[in-house]
Amino acid sequence: MRAWWAIGVAGLAALPPALAQQAQDGALPSVYVTAQRRAEPLQEVPFNVSVLGGEALDVLAASGRDLRYLASRMPSLHIESDFGRSFPRFYLRGLGNTDFDLNAAQPVGIVYDDVVQENPLLKSFPLFDLQQVELLRGPQGSLFGRNAPAGVVKFDSVRPAFRTEGYANAAYGSDEMRNLDGAFNTPLGETLALRVSLLSQHRGNRVFNDRPNAATTEFEGYHDNAARVQLLYQPNSAFSALLNGHGRRMGGRATLFRANILQKGSNALAPGFDYASLPTDGMNHQSLKTNGASLRLRWQFDGLSLHAISGWERARFYSRADVDAGFGSLAHPPMGPGRIPFPSETADALPKHRQLTQEVRLESDPAQVWSWLAGVYGFSEKIRVDSFSFDTFNGNRQNAYAWQEQDSRSLAAFGAVSWRARPGLLLRAGLRYTKDRKDFVAARPQAAPGASPIARLEAAPRGNDFSWDLGATQALSPDSHVYARLATGYRAPSIQGRILFGNSLSVARAEQARSWEAGWKQDLMQRRARLGLAVFRYTIDDMQLTAGSGVVNQNRLVNAARVRGQGAEVEWLMRPNSEWTASVGASYNATSIRDAGLFVLPCGNGCTVLDPRGTAPNNVFIDGNPLPRSPRWIANATLRYSRPWRNGELFAYADWAYRGKYNFFLYEAVEYKARPLLDGGLRLGYRDRGERFEVAAFVRNAANRLVAVAAIDFNNFTGVVNEPRSYGVQVKFTY
């Protein structure tokens, strides 16, 4: 890390935002995406793709927030976390996974610089010096494959170029927030080019514990440093090799669980809630280290191109928090803010992790009437997870320990063919065969009080699947396209081996997705406006869901016989003149669990359950419930105004994101419905005419709206709230 920083500090400045690269006539720029593993116009892709880049990313990242700031910034996308900055959980069109175990498999694939990031910790790598973010909705089995029945979020870094350029960006704000990022690019001769990208984020503690002799007294501070070095070797147009090395070091506090901030019989925050205060007797700490490298090789032949992509990733993690979020002692049982039946202080660690991926792909010339691609893919991951419990009333000493190890392997062969059947009509078909295996073992050498040790528990699920898709795009005119698509998707069998407080592990069968969608993409007003509409419907068989365990801090996996979802998405971008730019996006997602025999254990704290009771004590049926953490409504809007001033422009940029209510858990309860949240920001600044200098002031969560976004249900009415208002100033240079 020090070496990378030393290289990077030598030449920092800022690249012009991609959204500012307008055509000379003022029309919106053409958008190219790699959603189908090759660069092509967005209008020709036969499914709904959203693209975010340039100024939009700069605005959202300025306050030092992690990648959860993308939530609701594109239709149908939601992101949340029970681990803070380190463990994002993605939801697309309502499909996601609430499992908090460190080997959890998600149905939304994350691809960073053409490498799948399987483990949730790898998915949290910070966003900086990006070319663009692509959101691919619907099953992406035939081309991306790895656990992507809901879709893919694709991050593409700015690649090295054979010119000298760079940028430096610095922001300072409330709560001692410091956000620094930059990059420099330089040729190293006629065949080599180097790009170094750096990020450093810091925030001071802003929540405090005034309890005497408390184990941790300050919370929510962090420092997060990341770097990426890319070396491009391109001796001629027929061959290129891109080496990518990246790493991250993050340390600070874990997510803050706040005891009894939800009122019984209501989902409102308790009266007198104070964001800056947290009385607790547990410890709180989190650290994450990741390293990775990839090598992308490309050979160009006569009408063919061959790609080989090799990836290696590694992660180390530790997170400890007071889950009951209260305080007490042996002499004075835990009363806390409200009733806390028993203490719960736990930690999770990832002491060993390694991921290897390899893809080889052969493509024909996409400009031909018939074009095709075919490839093979291999995935290997080895992981160890340690889980700990601590005796809060006895010096926070460890009183239970369990471990689990998982070895996952996947092999796949895939292919796709496109046919330009007639002018304006493009037909596409794709197929993928995937074979998965997992070998799992867990043990509990140190049992919690009242339990017994477990020597060994094993599981070895296997899965295989044929995924396919059929799509068509018809050009009604050069500026108008309609499309339709049928697709299937697959998620490999999953294992939940968190046995710290329980005696069994759970295995979920592979899930199968079937989806159809249709849409319309239109350029308007002489390409000064762009409209996209999509409608969709899907069915998931044997969907993997995560259920709680009543009064025990433990999850278990279950399969729902069927889940159905349907909805619509709209995106509108308009630039009527050089002064105004506006965008609006919205989505409606209705999901429903269809399994009359599926029941779960609800809360263990006496919450107000709304579901019908099951046949066994404390069980409730969840047939007909929506998927958890799945907002039905998501919307966003931006408005930018600028006017010339001296040798540049003054600008104002406002952005708003809305997400509707959702259930925290599989069952429905009055207390565990997240309230709607409207999160807005404002940015005022000056940019010179050559876009080499920019200064701006900003505010995030301008309305300072605070709501519970997550909860713990086995002990008390513990909740997690969103981030409060933040503000600051930003300066950016470019050359």
C-alpha positions in Angstrom: 0.0 0.0 0.0 2.8 2.5 0.9 4.5 1.7 -2.5 1.3 2.3 -4.4 0.7 5.6 -2.6 4.3 6.7 -3.3 3.8 6.1 -7.0 0.4 7.9 -7.0 1.2 11.0 -5.1 3.6 12.1 -7.8 0.9 13.2 -10.3 -2.7 13.8 -9.0 -5.3 15.9 -10.9 -9.0 15.3 -12.3 -10.5 13.8 -15.4 -13.4 15.6 -17.0 -16.7 14.0 -15.9 -18.1 11.6 -18.5 -21.5 13.3 -18.4 -19.8 16.6 -19.5 -18.6 15.0 -22.7 -21.4 16.3 -24.9 -21.7 16.2 -28.7 -21.0 19.6 -30.3 -24.6 20.1 -31.1 -25.6 19.7 -27.5 -27.3 16.3 -28.0 -26.9 13.6 -25.3 -23.8 11.5 -25.9 -24.1 8.0 -27.2 -23.9 5.3 -24.5 -22.0 2.1 -25.0 -22.1 -0.8 -22.6 -20.5 -4.2 -22.2 -23.6 -5.9 -20.8 -23.2 -8.7 -23.3 -19.4 -9.0 -22.9 -18.6 -6.7 -25.9 -19.0 -3.0 -26.4 -22.3 -2.2 -28.1 -24.9 0.6 -28.2 -27.2 0.7 -25.2 -30.2 0.8 -27.5 -29.4 -2.6 -29.0 -29.2 -4.6 -25.7 -32.4 -6.7 -25.4 -32.9 -6.1 -21.7 -33.0 -3.2 -19.3 -29.6 -1.7 -18.5 -28.8 1.4 -16.5 -25.6 3.3 -16.6 -24.1 5.7 -14.0 -20.9 7.5 -14.4 -19.0 10.8 -14.5 -20.4 13.7 -12.5 -23.2 11.5 -10.9 -20.6 9.3 -9.3 -18.5 12.2 -8.2 -21.5 13.9 -6.5 -22.5 10.7 -4.6 -19.0 9.8 -3.5 -17.9 13.3 -2.3 -19.2 12.8 1.3 -17.1 9.6 1.9 -20.0 7.2 1.9 -19.4 3.6 0.8 -21.1 2.0 -2.2 -24.4 1.9 -0.5 -24.9 5.4 -1.9 -25.9 3.6 -5.1 -29.1 2.4 -3.5 -32.2 3.8 -5.2 -30.0 5.8 -7.6 -31.0 3.4 -10.4 -34.5 1.8 -10.7 -35.1 -1.5 -8.8 -31.7 -1.3 -7.0 -31.5 -1.5 -3.2 -28.4 -2.0 -1.1 -28.2 -2.4 2.7 -25.9 -3.9 5.3 -25.8 -5.2 8.9 -22.0 -4.9 8.9 -21.7 -1.3 7.8 -19.1 -0.6 5.1 -17.8 -4.1 4.8 -20.7 -6.4 3.9 -23.2 -4.9 1.3 -26.3 -6.9 0.4 -27.7 -6.1 -3.0 -31.4 -6.4 -4.1 -32.5 -6.2 -7.7 -36.2 -6.3 -8.6 -36.8 -7.4 -5.1 -34.4 -10.4 -5.2 -31.7 -10.5 -2.6 -30.4 -12.4 0.5 -30.6 -11.2 4.1 -28.2 -13.8 5.4 -25.4 -12.2 7.5 -23.1 -15.2 7.5 -19.7 -14.6 5.9 -20.2 -17.4 3.3 -23.6 -16.1 2.2 -24.5 -16.4 -1.5 -26.4 -13.5 -3.1 -28.5 -13.7 -6.3 -27.1 -10.4 -7.6 -23.7 -10.9 -9.2 -21.0 -8.3 -8.7 -18.4 -8.0 -11.4 -15.5 -5.6 -10.9 -13.2 -5.2 -13.9 -14.4 -8.4 -15.5 -13.8 -10.5 -12.3 -16.7 -11.9 -10.3 -16.6 -11.0 -6.6 -18.4 -13.8 -4.9 -17.8 -13.2 -1.2 -19.9 -10.4 0.3 -16.8 -8.8 1.7 -15.2 -8.6 -1.7 -18.3 -6.8 -3.0 -17.6 -3.8 -0.7 -14.5 -2.7 -2.5 -14.7 1.1 -2.7 -15.7 2.9 -5.9 -13.1 5.4 -7.3 -11.7 6.3 -10.7 -14.5 4.4 -12.5 -15.4 4.7 -16.1 -19.0 3.7 -15.4 -21.4 1.4 -13.4 -23.7 -0.8 -15.4 -26.8 -2.3 -13.8 -28.0 -5.4 -15.8 -31.5 -6.5 -14.7 -32.9 -10.0 -15.0 -31.1 -13.4 -15.1 -27.6 -13.1 -16.6 -26.8 -16.8 -16.6 -25.6 -17.3 -20.2 -22.7 -14.8 -20.1 -21.9 -14.0 -16.4 -23.3 -17.1 -14.8 -21.9 -17.1 -11.3 -25.0 -16.8 -9.1 -26.7 -14.1 -11.1 -30.5 -15.1 -11.3 -31.5 -11.5 -10.3 -28.9 -9.6 -12.4 -25.5 -8.1 -12.3 -23.9 -4.9 -11.1 -20.8 -4.3 -13.2 -18.0 -1.8 -12.2 -15.5 -0.8 -14.9 -12.4 1.1 -13.9 -10.8 3.7 -16.1 -8.2 1.8 -18.1 -4.6 3.0 -18.8 -4.2 5.1 -21.9 -1.1 6.2 -23.9 -1.3 9.8 -22.8 -0.4 11.8 -19.7 -3.4 12.7 -17.6 -4.7 12.5 -14.1 -6.8 14.0 -11.3 -6.8 14.9 -7.6 -10.0 15.3 -5.6 -10.2 16.4 -1.9 -13.2 16.9 0.3 -13.5 17.9 3.9 -16.7 18.0 5.9 -18.7 17.4 9.1 -17.6 14.8 11.7 -14.0 15.2 10.6 -14.8 13.6 7.2 -11.9 13.6 4.8 -12.2 12.1 1.4 -9.2 12.0 -0.9 -8.9 10.2 -4.3 -7.0 10.6 -7.4 -5.2 9.0 -10.3 -2.4 9.6 -12.7 -1.9 8.0 -16.1 1.4 8.0 -18.0 2.9 6.1 -21.0 6.0 4.1 -20.2 7.2 4.0 -23.8 5.4 3.1 -27.0 4.0 -0.2 -25.7 3.4 0.3 -22.0 1.0 2.5 -20.1 0.5 2.9 -16.3 -2.5 4.1 -14.3 -2.4 4.4 -10.5 -5.6 5.1 -8.7 -5.7 5.9 -4.9 -8.4 6.5 -2.3 -8.3 7.5 1.3 -11.5 8.0 3.4 -11.7 9.0 7.0 -14.4 10.0 9.5 -14.2 10.8 13.2 -16.4 9.2 15.8 -19.8 10.9 16.1 -21.6 8.6 18.6 -20.5 8.5 22.2 -21.1 6.3 25.3 -21.0 8.1 28.6 -21.3 4.9 30.7 -18.5 4.6 33.3 -16.0 1.9 32.6 -17.5 1.1 29.2 -15.5 -1.2 26.9 -16.0 1.1 23.9 -16.8 4.8 24.3 -16.7 6.2 20.8 -18.4 4.9 17.6 -18.9 5.3 13.8 -15.4 6.5 13.0 -13.4 4.7 10.3 -10.4 5.0 8.0 -10.5 3.3 4.6 -7.6 3.2 2.2 -7.6 1.6 -1.2 -5.3 1.5 -4.3 -5.4 0.1 -7.8 -2.4 -0.2 -10.2 -3.0 -1.1 -13.8 -0.3 -1.8 -16.4 -1.2 -2.1 -20.0 1.0 -3.8 -22.5 -0.1 -3.2 -26.1 2.7 -3.8 -28.7 0.2 -3.7 -31.6 -3.5 -3.8 -32.4 -3.5 -7.6 -32.4 -2.5 -8.1 -28.7 -3.0 -6.5 -25.4 -2.3 -7.5 -21.8 -3.8 -5.6 -18.8 -2.4 -6.4 -15.3 -4.5 -5.1 -12.4 -3.4 -5.1 -8.8 -5.6 -3.7 -6.0 -5.8 -3.7 -2.3 -7.8 -2.2 0.6 -7.2 -1.6 4.3 -10.2 -0.6 6.4 -10.5 -0.2 10.1 -13.0 1.4 12.5 -16.3 0.6 14.2 -18.9 -2.0 13.3 -22.5 -1.3 12.7 -24.3 0.3 15.7 -27.1 -1.8 17.1 -29.3 0.5 19.3 -31.4 -1.2 22.0 -35.2 -0.6 22.0 -35.2 2.3 19.6 -38.4 0.9 18.0 -41.6 1.4 19.9 -43.7 -1.7 20.6 -46.8 -1.5 18.4 -45.1 1.0 16.1 -42.3 1.3 13.6 -41.4 4.8 14.7 -38.2 5.7 16.5 -38.7 5.9 20.3 -39.4 9.4 21.7 -36.2 11.2 22.7 -34.0 9.1 20.3 -30.5 10.7 20.3 -28.3 9.7 17.3 -25.1 10.9 19.1 -25.7 8.8 22.2 -25.3 5.0 22.7 -25.2 3.5 26.2 -23.7 0.1 25.9 -21.3 -2.2 27.7 -20.0 -4.3 24.9 -17.0 -3.9 22.6 -17.1 -2.6 19.0 -14.4 -3.0 16.4 -14.1 -3.9 12.7 -11.2 -4.4 10.3 -11.0 -5.6 6.7 -8.1 -6.3 4.4 -8.4 -7.4 0.8 -5.9 -7.9 -1.9 -6.4 -9.0 -5.5 -4.9 -9.2 -9.0 -6.2 -9.9 -12.4 -4.7 -10.4 -15.9 -6.8 -9.8 -19.0 -5.2 -11.0 -22.2 -6.7 -10.3 -25.7 -5.6 -11.6 -29.1 -7.1 -10.2 -32.3 -7.1 -12.5 -35.3 -8.8 -12.2 -38.7 -12.5 -11.8 -37.7 -11.9 -13.4 -34.3 -10.8 -12.2 -30.8 -9.6 -14.4 -28.0 -9.9 -13.3 -24.3 -8.3 -14.9 -21.2 -9.2 -13.4 -17.8 -7.5 -14.7 -14.7 -8.4 -13.4 -11.2 -7.2 -13.9 -7.7 -8.8 -12.4 -4.5 -8.1 -12.6 -0.8 -9.8 -11.2 2.2 -9.2 -11.0 6.0 -11.9 -9.7 8.3 -12.9 -9.3 11.9 -16.0 -7.6 13.3 -17.2 -7.5 16.9 -20.3 -5.7 18.2 -22.8 -5.6 21.2 -25.8 -7.1 19.5 -28.2 -6.5 22.4 -27.0 -2.9 22.3 -27.6 -2.3 26.0 -25.8 -2.2 29.3 -25.9 -4.0 32.7 -23.9 -5.9 35.3 -24.1 -9.0 37.4 -25.3 -6.9 40.4 -27.7 -5.0 38.2 -29.3 -7.2 35.5 -29.4 -5.6 32.1 -32.2 -3.0 32.0 -30.7 -0.7 29.4 -33.0 1.6 27.5 -36.0 -0.5 27.9 -36.1 -4.3 28.6 -33.1 -6.4 27.5 -33.7 -10.1 28.5 -30.2 -11.3 28.1 -26.8 -10.0 26.9 -25.6 -10.8 23.4 -22.1 -9.8 22.3 -20.6 -11.6 19.3 -17.9 -11.4 16.7 -17.3 -12.9 13.3 -13.9 -13.4 11.6 -12.7 -14.5 8.2 -9.1 -15.6 8.9 -8.7 -17.5 5.7 -10.1 -16.7 2.2 -9.0 -17.2 -1.3 -10.8 -17.0 -4.6 -9.5 -18.0 -8.0 -11.3 -17.5 -11.3 -10.4 -18.2 -14.9 -12.3 -17.4 -18.1 -11.4 -18.1 -21.7 -13.7 -16.6 -24.4 -13.6 -16.6 -28.2 -15.6 -14.1 -30.1 -16.4 -13.4 -33.8 -16.7 -10.0 -35.3 -20.0 -8.5 -33.9 -20.5 -6.3 -37.0 -21.3 -9.4 -39.1 -24.8 -10.6 -39.9 -24.1 -13.7 -37.8 -21.9 -13.3 -34.7 -21.1 -15.5 -31.8 -19.0 -16.1 -28.7 -18.2 -19.2 -26.7 -16.1 -19.8 -23.6 -15.4 -21.7 -20.5 -15.3 -20.5 -16.9 -13.8 -21.9 -13.7 -14.3 -20.8 -10.1 -12.6 -21.9 -6.9 -13.1 -20.5 -3.3 -11.8 -21.6 0.0 -13.0 -19.9 3.1 -12.9 -20.3 6.9 -15.3 -18.4 9.2 -14.8 -18.1 13.0 -17.7 -17.1 15.3 -17.3 -16.0 18.9 -19.5 -15.1 21.8 -18.5 -13.0 24.8 -19.6 -12.7 28.4 -20.5 -9.1 28.7 -20.8 -9.2 32.5 -17.4 -10.9 33.1 -14.9 -8.6 31.5 -16.2 -9.3 28.0 -14.3 -12.6 28.0 -14.9 -15.2 25.3 -17.4 -17.8 26.3 -18.2 -19.7 23.1 -16.4 -20.4 19.8 -17.3 -22.2 16.5 -15.7 -22.5 13.1 -16.7 -23.5 9.6 -14.8 -24.2 6.4 -16.2 -24.3 2.9 -14.5 -25.3 -0.4 -16.6 -24.2 -3.4 -15.9 -25.1 -7.0 -17.8 -24.3 -10.2 -17.2 -25.1 -13.9 -19.2 -23.7 -16.8 -19.3 -23.7 -20.5 -21.3 -20.9 -22.3 -22.1 -19.5 -25.7 -24.2 -16.9 -27.4 -25.2 -16.2 -31.0 -26.6 -13.0 -32.6 -28.3 -12.7 -36.0 -29.2 -9.5 -37.8 -32.1 -11.1 -39.5 -33.0 -8.0 -41.4 -32.2 -4.3 -41.2 -33.2 -3.1 -37.7 -33.9 -6.6 -36.3 -31.4 -8.2 -34.0 -32.0 -11.7 -32.6 -29.9 -13.2 -29.8 -29.7 -16.6 -28.0 -27.5 -17.8 -25.2 -26.8 -21.0 -23.3 -24.7 -21.9 -20.3 -24.1 -25.2 -18.5 -22.9 -24.9 -14.9 -21.7 -27.5 -12.5 -21.2 -26.7 -8.8 -19.9 -28.5 -5.8 -19.4 -27.4 -2.1 -17.7 -29.3 0.7 -18.5 -27.9 4.1 -17.5 -28.8 7.7 -18.2 -27.0 11.0 -17.4 -27.6 14.6 -18.1 -25.9 18.0 -15.1 -26.6 20.3 -16.2 -24.1 23.0 -19.9 -24.3 23.7 -21.9 -21.5 25.2 -23.2 -22.0 28.8 -25.9 -24.6 28.8 -24.9 -26.2 25.5 -22.4 -28.9 24.6 -19.5 -28.9 22.1 -19.9 -30.3 18.6 -17.0 -32.2 17.1 -18.0 -32.1 13.5 -20.9 -31.4 11.1 -20.6 -31.9 7.4 -22.4 -31.2 4.2 -21.6 -31.7 0.5 -24.3 -30.3 -1.8 -24.0 -30.5 -5.5 -25.8 -28.7 -8.3 -25.8 -28.4 -12.1 -28.0 -26.4 -14.5 -28.6 -25.3 -18.1 -29.4 -21.6 -18.2 -30.6 -20.0 -21.5 -32.0 -16.8 -22.8 -33.7 -15.6 -26.0 -33.9 -11.9 -26.9 -34.9 -9.6 -29.8 -34.4 -5.9 -30.5 -36.3 -4.2 -33.3 -35.4 -0.7 -34.5 -38.6 1.3 -35.3 -36.4 4.2 -36.4 -32.8 5.2 -35.8 -33.9 6.7 -32.5 -36.5 4.2 -31.3 -36.0 0.5 -30.3 -38.3 -2.1 -28.8 -37.1 -5.4 -27.3 -38.3 -8.6 -25.6 -36.4 -11.2 -23.7 -37.0 -14.6 -22.1 -34.3 -15.9 -19.7 -33.6 -18.4 -17.0 -31.1 -18.2 -14.1 -29.7 -20.4 -11.4 -28.1 -20.0 -7.9 -26.0 -22.9 -6.6 -26.9 -24.7 -3.3 -26.1 -22.7 -0.2 -25.1 -23.7 3.3 -25.7 -21.9 6.6 -23.3 -23.2 9.1 -23.6 -20.7 11.9 -23.7 -23.2 14.8 -22.4 -20.9 17.6 -25.8 -21.2 19.4 -27.4 -24.1 17.6 -26.7 -27.7 16.9 -27.5 -28.1 13.2 -26.6 -26.6 9.9 -29.0 -25.9 7.1 -28.6 -26.5 3.3 -30.7 -24.8 0.7 -31.3 -26.5 -2.7 -30.4 -24.7 -5.9 -32.9 -22.1 -7.0 -34.2 -21.7 -10.6 -35.4 -18.4 -12.1 -37.6 -17.8 -15.2 -38.1 -14.3 -16.4 -39.6 -12.3 -19.3 -39.4 -8.6 -20.0 -40.2 -6.2 -22.7 -39.3 -2.6 -23.2 -38.9 0.5 -25.3 -35.8 2.8 -25.7 -36.4 6.1 -27.4 -34.3 9.2 -28.1 -36.4 12.4 -28.3 -36.1 16.1 -29.0 -33.3 15.6 -31.6 -31.5 13.4 -29.1 -31.7 15.9 -26.3 -33.9 13.5 -24.3 -33.8 9.8 -23.7 -36.6 7.6 -22.4 -36.5 3.9 -21.3 -39.5 1.8 -20.3 -39.6 -1.8 -19.2 -42.1 -4.3 -17.8 -41.2 -7.6 -16.4 -42.4 -10.7 -14.6 -40.4 -13.6 -13.0 -40.9 -16.8 -11.1 -38.3 -18.4 -8.8 -38.6 -22.0 -7.9 -37.0 -23.3 -4.7 -35.9 -19.7 -3.8 -33.3 -19.6 -1.0 -34.5 -17.6 1.9 -33.0 -16.8 5.3 -35.1 -17.3 8.4 -34.4 -16.3 12.0 -34.5 -18.7 15.0 -36.9 -17.0 17.4 -35.0 -16.2 20.6 -31.6 -17.4 19.3 -29.0 -15.3 17.5 -28.9 -17.7 14.6 -30.1 -18.0 11.0 -31.3 -21.0 9.0 -31.8 -21.4 5.3 -35.2 -22.5 3.8 -36.5 -23.0 0.3 -39.7 -21.4 -0.7 -41.6 -23.5 -3.3 -42.1 -20.5 -5.5 -41.7 -16.7 -5.5 -43.3 -14.4 -8.0 -42.4 -10.9 -8.9 -43.6 -8.3 -11.4 -43.1 -4.7 -12.1 -42.1 -1.8 -14.3 -39.2 0.6 -14.7 -38.8 4.0 -16.3 -35.8 6.3 -16.9 -35.9 9.7 -18.4 -32.9 12.0 -19.1 -33.2 15.4 -20.7 -30.9 18.2 -21.7 -33.0 20.9 -23.4 -30.1 23.3 -23.5 -26.6 23.9 -22.3 -27.8 25.2 -18.9 -30.3 22.5 -17.7 -30.0 18.8 -17.3 -32.6 16.6 -15.6 -33.2 13.0 -15.0 -36.0 10.9 -13.4 -36.1 7.2 -12.6 -38.7 5.0 -11.0 -39.6 1.4 -10.4 -42.4 -0.7 -9.0 -41.6 -4.2 -7.8 -44.3 -6.5 -6.3 -43.0 -9.8 -4.9 -44.9 -12.6 -3.3 -43.9 -15.8 -1.5 -46.0 -18.7 -2.8 -45.7 -21.6 -0.3 -48.7 -22.6 1.8 -46.7 -24.9 3.9 -43.7 -22.7 4.7 -43.5 -21.4 8.3 -40.8 -19.6 10.3 -40.2 -18.6 13.9 -41.0 -14.9 14.4 -39.5 -12.5 16.9 -38.5 -13.6 20.4 -39.2 -10.2 22.0 -43.0 -10.0 21.9 -43.4 -7.9 18.7 -46.8 -7.5 17.1 -46.9 -10.3 14.5 -49.4 -9.9 11.6 -49.1 -13.4 10.0 -51.4 -16.3 10.8 -50.1 -18.7 13.5 -48.8 -22.1 12.5 -49.7 -25.5 13.7 -46.7 -25.6 16.1 -46.1 -23.2 19.0 -44.6 -19.9 17.9 -44.6 -20.7 14.2 -46.2 -18.4 11.7 -47.0 -19.0 8.0 -45.5 -16.6 5.5 -47.4 -17.5 2.3 -48.2 -14.4 0.4 -45.7 -12.2 2.1 -43.4 -9.9 0.1 -39.7 -10.7 0.1 -37.7 -9.0 2.9 -35.7 -5.8 2.4 -37.5 -5.4 -0.9 -39.0 -1.9 -1.4 -42.0 -1.9 -3.7 -41.3 1.7 -4.9 -37.9 3.2 -5.7 -37.5 6.6 -7.4 -34.8 9.1 -8.0 -34.4 12.5 -9.7 -31.6 14.9 -10.5 -31.5 18.5 -11.7 -28.5 20.4 -12.8 -28.3 24.1 -13.7 -25.3 26.0 -14.8 -24.6 29.5 -16.2 -21.4 31.0 -17.6 -19.3 33.1 -15.1 -15.9 34.6 -15.9 -13.8 31.8 -17.4 -16.0 29.0 -16.4 -19.5 28.2 -15.0 -21.4 28.3 -11.8 -23.5 25.2 -11.2 -26.1 23.8 -8.9 -26.8 20.0 -8.7 -29.6 18.5 -6.7 -30.3 14.8 -6.4 -33.0 12.9 -4.6 -33.6 9.2 -4.0 -36.7 7.6 -2.5 -37.4 4.0 -1.4 -40.6 2.8 -0.1 -41.4 0.7 3.0 -40.3 -3.0 3.3 -40.3 -5.8 5.8 -37.2 -6.5 7.7 -37.8 -10.2 8.0 -39.8 -13.0 6.2 -42.7 -12.6 8.6 -44.7 -9.4 9.0 -44.8 -7.4 12.2 -45.9 -3.9 12.9 -42.5 -2.9 14.4 -40.4 -4.5 11.6 -41.6 -2.5 8.6 -39.1 0.0 7.5 -40.6 3.5 6.9 -40.2 5.2 3.6 -37.0 7.2 3.2 -36.3 10.2 1.0 -32.6 11.0 0.9 -31.5 14.2 -0.9 -28.4 16.1 -1.7 -27.4 19.5 -3.0 -24.1 20.7 -4.6 -23.1 24.2 -5.5 -19.9 25.1 -7.2 -17.7 26.6 -9.9 -15.9 24.8 -12.7 -13.5 26.5 -15.1 -14.0 26.4 -18.8 -11.3 23.8 -19.5 -12.7 21.6 -16.7 -9.3 21.6 -15.0 -10.4 23.1 -11.7 -13.6 22.7 -9.7 -14.7 23.8 -6.2 -18.0 23.0 -4.6 -19.9 22.8 -1.3 -22.3 19.9 -0.7 -24.8 18.5 1.7 -26.1 14.9 1.9 -29.3 13.8 3.5 -30.3 17.4 3.5 -33.5 16.9 5.3 -31.7 14.9 8.1 -34.4 12.2 7.8 -33.6 9.3 10.2 -35.5 5.9 10.2 -34.7 2.4 11.2 -33.3 0.5 8.2 -32.6 -2.9 9.9 -33.4 -4.6 13.2 -32.6 -7.5 15.5 -35.6 -9.5 16.6 -34.5 -12.2 19.0 -33.8 -10.1 22.1 -35.2 -6.6 22.3 -36.4 -4.0 19.9 -32.9 -3.2 18.6 -32.6 -1.2 15.4 -30.1 0.3 13.0 -30.6 3.7 11.5 -29.4 5.4 8.4 -26.7 8.0 8.3 -27.6 11.6 9.4 -27.0 14.8 7.5 -23.4 15.5 6.4 -21.9 18.5 4.6 -18.5 19.7 3.4 -16.5 21.3 0.6 -14.7 19.7 -2.3 -11.8 20.8 -4.6 -10.8 19.0 -7.7 -7.9 19.5 -10.2 -7.2 17.9 -13.5 -4.5 17.9 -16.2 
